[in-house]
Each structure stands twice: as structure tokens, then as C-alpha cells.
């Protein structure tokens, strides 16, 4: 499936910003089963300094500096991206979760996609005993790892309420778990915390959902905004598999990947320092419009 993506992020400041430095992760890149045909990032006011590059996990990063006083900042993304649904493992055919845990702990790989980076607590994801016990119920002894992760995803959808405003970007997994409500970031962090708690590698993914649902299907939670989901390492054979606990669906061609990290703090779409006083107001508008079926299978990253 080919999508046209449009995102506009606007900051309005209560007082003039004297200067600012930002780190942006808003540009999609080519990945396995994802091809970027075109992408552009427009920033107003125009930065006096702009640099492009990649972080450790391979995500595209734009560093900008603004030295002229400004009371607003507009960042627009336009991209055309083709996405192909993955071939998910046959239920029951992935290794037992205990085998995957052992393999992850024994790996000597330290590359960007190694499960070793996604096993331990990170800045936004602590290991909470209550969350670990909640997750453990989906992983009885000998269960295939993909089956356990699929059930866990469905349980989170059933047990938690999607409610915008119930949490903030700073809400911890423990707090969201206690509330039993939140948004996609919270559900992803809860799932990651519990999976790491039982020794399974889990990564945080930011991206987009298609705006217009497929014929006969309900509209997905998280459309018209940036979305988040989880990738679970299911062993050397199956590799990384995507799970969307907000919607209880496997990640497929409805999902466009933007960035991958250990948690939200690794891949925040906009981060940085602003020299100003007073409050700021942010608005984000997203459209992910299907254009057509993608032409050929994409297999390169």
C-alpha cells in the first residue's frame, strides 16, 4: 500500500523565544517492507543552522538551531511511503518464550537491531513487579513467544481504556498501569515493561496509522495523530514482530514506521531547548491517505 503522509506541528509561545535548538525525528526512512519514494521537511522560521544524520538505531535525525526571536514554530512533513504487510509467523511455530529469553541473554551481537539493547530498563521504562506479573499470565511454561505476545496485546486492549488527556507524555508505565487508561504511548510502555520484566526483548516504535480505514473495518485508535506500538524479538528465525496493543492488531500495512528505540525518550519526534519564558501551546495534525497498492515486494532495509 502506498500512502501520502502530511503532518503539521505548530508551537505557539506566550513570549518571544530568543533562541532554540531542536532535534527532530520526523522523516521516515527505507526499512524492510517499507520504501520512501519522497520526503520533505519544511520549517518556519527558517533555521540558521540545519544538519541531517542518523542516530545509533538508524533513525533519521534533523538538528536545527534558531537564533532569531520568534513567537511560533511550524514544522511540516510531507512524504510518500510504500508499506508491505509482513509475513507473520504461523501460530505455535515460534520458539518457546524461555528459549527466546535464553538466546537474547546469550547474544554477542551489539548492532543496532540486536535484542541486547531492548532487554533492560531504559529512561522511560522501569521494571515494575505488578506489570511483570500481569504479563507473565500470557506466558505459561513452554508457550511459543509469538502466541504469548499476541494474547498480551489483546489483554491490554481489553483491560485498559483509551482516553486522551488521562495521561501526559511524562506518565510512567507504573502510573498508567494503575490508572488502567491512557494512550498509545502508555500501552506500548506497559507492554514493554512487562516483557522486559520476564526477560524478553521489546522495542518502542513511533509512526503513523492510515487515516481512512479499510473497507468494512472500524477506524483505528491513534489515526490522525502520531502512533506508537511494540516490536518483540521472537527468536533468530522470526526476528522482530510488531504488535499494536492500542488496537489489538498485528502490525501490518496500516502502519508506517517512523523511528525505533528503547522507549519514547529515544525517539521523541521533537526534543530540544527553548530559551524563553511563559507557556507554550502545541497542535499536531496528521493525515495518512492511501494512494494505491504498492507495486513490488520490498525486502531491503
N, C-alpha and C positions, 0 to 999 in steps of 0.2 A: 504494500500500500504506500502511495506517495502522499505526503502532507505538505501543505503550506502553513508555516508557523509564523505567527505575529505576536510579539509580546511588547508591551509598553509599560515601563516602570517610571513613575513620576514621584519625585520628592518635592514637597513644599516646606520651606523653612520659615520659622517665626521671625527670625532675624537674618541679616546677611551672613553668609558663610564667607569668611576671609580666604580660606584655602582648604583643600581637601585632597585626600589620596584614597583611591578605591582599588579593590581587587575584585574583578568580575569573572564569574564562571557562568556565562550565558550563551556561549557558542557551541552548538553540537559538533561532534567530530565523527569521522568514519569509525565504525566498530563492526564486530561480527554481526551480520544480518542488519546492518544499518549503513546507509550511504547518504552522505550530504552532497547534494548537487550544487547548492549555492547557499551562502550565509553572509549576512552583513550586520554590523553593529554601529548604530548611529547615536552619538552622544551630544547633548546640548546642555550647557555651553561647551564649545569645543575644547578639549583638554589641551593644556600647554605641553603635556608630556603623555605619550601613549606607547606602550610596549606590549607585544604579544609573545606568548610562550606556553609552556605546559608544566603542570605540577608532577609530583612523583607518580601519581596514579594515572597519568596520561591525559588528564582533563585540560581543555583549552582555558588559558587564563589571560585576561587583559588587565594590565596595570595602567591606571591613569592618574594624572595629577592635575589639579585645578588651582590656579593661583589668582585668578580674577574674582572679586566679590560676586556672589550670585545668591539669589533667594529661591531658586528652584533648580532641579536637575532632572533631565529627561533622558532615558536610555531605551532605545528601540532595537528590537531584534527582528530580523526577517530571514527566514530560511526555508528551503525546500529539501525535504528529507524523505528517503525511501526506507521503509521498515518491513522486514520479513519475520513472520512468526517463527519461533524456534520449534524444533522437533523435541517435545518434552519426553523424558524417559517413560517407558511403559511402567504403569503402576506395579510395584513389587519387584522391579528389576534393578533398582539401585542397591548398593551395598547396605548392610545393616548399619544403623547410625553409629554404633560403637566402633565399627571398623573405620568409618569416616573420621570419627574423632581421633582414633589412634594414628591414622595416616596423616592428618593435619598436624598433630603434635610432633610427628617424626620428620616432617618435611625439612629439607635443607635448602629449598628454593626461597630466595628473598626478593624475587622480581615483583613488579607492581601488582600482578594478579595472584600472587601466592596466598594461600589460605592463612599463612602465618601472621599476616598483618591484621586479620579480622577475627582473631581468637580471644583477644584480651580487652579489658576495659579501655575506653577512649574518653576524650574530653567531655562528650555529651552522653555517653552510655556507660553507666556504672553497672556492676553486677548486684542485683537485688535478690535476696533469698526467696521472697514471695513470688517474684516474677519467674524465677528459675523453677520453683515448684509448679507453678501454673503451666509452664511449657513442658515440664517433664511428663505430664499426663498424656501428652501426644507421642511420647517416645518410650513405650514399654520395651523391655528387653527383646532384641532381635528384629525390631521393626525396620523396614527399609527407610532410609533417610528422606527420600522424596515424599513418601507416603506420610511420614510424621510431620514434615514441614507443611504439606498441603492441608492436613487436618488442623494444624495450629493456625494457619491463615484463616480457615473457616471459623474456628472458635473465636478468634479476635473479632471478626466481623459480627458474629452473633452476640458476643458478650460486651462489646463496647459501643457507645453511641457517638456517631459522627456529629460534632457540634462546633461550628465556627465560633470563636470567642471564648470557649470554655478554658482554653489554654493559651499560652503565648509561645513565642519562639524559644524562650528560655526555660520552659517547663521541662522538668526531668522525667525520665521514664517512670520512676517510682511515684511521682506526683500524678502523672496521667493514669497510671495503673490504679491508684487509689480512687481517683475520680471516676474511673470507668467511662471516660469520654475524652474527646479531643479531635484532632485532625490527622491527616495522613502522616505528618512528621512524627506525631506521638505514637501512632500504631506501629510505624516502622521501628522506632526506637525501642518500644516494648518488646517486639518480636526479636530484635537483635540482642537485647539484653538477656532474654531468657535462653536463646540459642547459645550464646557465648557462655552462659552460666552452666550449661551441660556439656560444654566443650566443642560445639560446632561452629565453624567459621560463618559469619554473616556480615554482609556489606550493606551500606546505605546507598540508595540510588535516587537522584533527582532527575526530573524530566517532565514530560507532558502526556496528557491523555487526549485522545481525539475529542473534539467539541461535539460533533454530530454522531450519535450512537449508530451502530449498525442496525439495519432494518430488523424490526422485531425484538430489539434488545432495549433494556432500560438504560437511561442515562447514567453514566458512572459518576460516583462521588469523586470530586477533585478535578473535573473538567472545568475549563475556563480559568484555571489557576495553575501554578506550578504544582507538581505532584511528587510523591515520594513512595518508594516501595523497597523491597528487600531482595537481595541475592544470597542464596545459600549454596555453599560448596557441597556438592553431592558426590564427591569422590573424583578420582582422576579420570574415570571414564565419562561420566555425565558432566563433570565440570560445574560451572556456576549456573544455577537455575533461578529464575525470577518469580517472586510471589508478591501479590498485591493484597495485603491484609485489609486495606480500607474497603475493597470491593469483593474480597474473597474470590479472586480470579488469578490464574496463572498469567504471567506477563507475556503478552503476545504482540500482534501488530497494531493494537490500540495504544501501545506505549512507545514513546520516543525518549531515548536516553540522552540526558544532558551531561551528567557527571556522576562519578562513583567514588566513594570514600568510606572511612570507618564510621562516620556519623555526620550529622548536619554541619558541624563546625568545619569539617574538611572541605565541604563543597557548597558553602553558603553562596547563593547567586551574587550577592553584593555584600562586601565587607570593606572596612577601612576606617579612616579617621577623618572627622569633620571638625574644623576649628570655628566654633560658633556658640551662641547661647540661645536658650529657648527650645521649644519643642519642634518636632518635625512631623509631617504627615506624608504617608506613602500610599500610593494607589498602583495596583498592578492589574493589567488587562491582558488576557491570553486568548488567542484563537488558534485551534489546530484543526484545519479544514482538510478533509480527504480530497485528493485530486483525482486519483485513479489507482488501479492496481499496479504495483511495481513490476517492471519488465522481467528482470532476470534475478536468479538467486545470488545474493551477495554473501560471500564467505570470508572475505578478508577483513581485518580489523582496522 
